[in-house]
């Protein structure tokens, strides 16, 4: 079993930046593809970004390209999401997830964190 714990969310104004972290335990982190998802009130959970287990490939939703950057530090068992130029539309609960058997873009996420709230005011 794998445990994922997100942190770094908060309330910021439009144009500000936040850095989310997701700490993993209970598995071999360096062998997992990792992803970030978000869910806004009344909407379905949507894909935000993903990174391969080796860190050489990244993927982003069109809505965040050029503003968000996903990265990982395998020595710390942590994946990050740097969010710049935040917009009110980015307001959501952000979840990290681990794929223990596949690699992006073909991924099946089987472990999820509890989420961290990001609120962007205008």
SULURKA-V635779 format. One record per helix or strand. SS is the DSSP state (~ for helix, > for strand). FROM is the first residue (numbers start at 1). TO is the last residue. If there is no record, write none. Layout:
BEGIN
SS&FROM&TO, SS&FROM&TO
END
This chain:
BEGIN
>&3&7, >&10&13, >&18&25, ~&29&31, >&33&39, >&46&51, >&58&60, >&68&73, ~&74&76, >&78&83, ~&88&90, >&92&99, >&103&103, >&106&106, >&111&112, >&116&121
END
